[in-house]
């Protein structure tokens, strides 16, 4: 296979893939926008807890370091979770949401530590 | 409310805006990749949404220059998960249909028909080429598909691709080379 014809082939493939992105239909674009908003809203839900935790730390006169904020956020979360669960109309869905919000992040982050370390090394070598 | 809290809130809003901009810039390409991998529009949309949610939930506080590689890693990982789940489900379904005397002859592959639902007649010349290309890509083994799309379309180098796919660099080179060979054979009738 000669290099020139391979380059031409690969260019055609790339152009075709790029064109396919432009041809994504309106309904799909809307659903992608919805998906994006959903993802951001989930994050907003989490930051609300952090913000509440931060306010609680301030109210208690604690230094608002990250550790303190995280601790206060956990306390806030636990109080809210307990309140939700003890309500007579609270179902398993609420419990699931709380568990998801409180437990998911850091475990996954630790799983990816070597990747993050690689990113840092790469950036350091570029800089 | 203290200045610290106000500053934090401002920073969160900035991050949200930047994240939205980032996701808006990558979502359609991610969708196309997921369509190639799954062959199904709804499944592809779900994979993209899951990937965006994971990125936002876990890595929003990382440096924005890291979001690109992280998003690719999450997307490819989510696609692989989907692939594994489908494989298990198909195996179970096959076993059930083999051991069932009822009229449970539903074709589990039927659901994987063309997701776009557009006939070649309705396409422009470019779109026709895309249909052929998408078909050829879909027929590739998943690893070849990922290596090819990440290297050729996303423009990642071998090391970055290896990280996103969580395989060795040598493996990326092999998959990429086989993918090109296979695609050329399948598409030479359509493209010179």
Interface residues (C-beta under 8 A of the other chain):
Chain A: X1 X5 X6 X8 X9 X10 X12 X13 X14 X16 X17 X19 X20 X21 X23 X24 X28 X29 X31 X32 X33 X35 X36 X38 X39 X40 X42 X43 X44 X46 X47 X51 X54 X55 X58 X64 X104 X105 X108 X109 X112 X115 X116 X118 X119 X123
Chain B: X1 X2 X4 X5 X8 X9 X12 X16 X19 X20 X23 X24 X27 X28 X29 X31 X32 X41 X45 X48 X49 X52 X53 X54 X55 X56 X57 X58 X59 X60 X62 X65 X66 X69 X70 X73 X126 X127 X129 X130 X133 X134 X149 X152 X153 X163 X180 X181 X183 X184 X187 X191 X192
